[in-house]
Amino acid sequence: MANQSKASYTIPALSAQDRAVKLPEVVQLTGKSKTSIYREIKAGRFPAGFSIGIRARAWSLNAVNSWLEQCKRGEQ
């Protein structure tokens, strides 16, 4: 059996007015596909989010809403 080590994850502290949202909700909020979101992250135009597990990622709702506001103002 292979030696498996436990990975450590640093989850940022979210304010009382913020919460972590997973990809399905980010897709719903932005109207973008999963592929488009990851393409925008790679290009540095969308918040990268943070790891919450080996194969799980989450985003700050405030960061996603800020990105949407930038889009409304034509900054994206």
Stockholm file with secondary structure:
# STOCKHOLM 1.0

chainA/1-76         MANQSKASYTIPALSAQDRAVKLPEVVQLTGKSKTSIYREIKAGRFPAGFSIGIRARAWSLNAVNSWLEQCKRGEQ
#=GR chainA/1-76 SS CCCCCCCCCCCCCCCTTCCEEEHHHHHHHHCCCHHHHHHHHHTTSSCCCEEEETTEEEEEHHHHHHHHHHHHTTCC
#=GC SS_cons        CCCCCCCCCCCCCCCTTCCEEEHHHHHHHHCCCHHHHHHHHHTTSSCCCEEEETTEEEEEHHHHHHHHHHHHTTCC
//
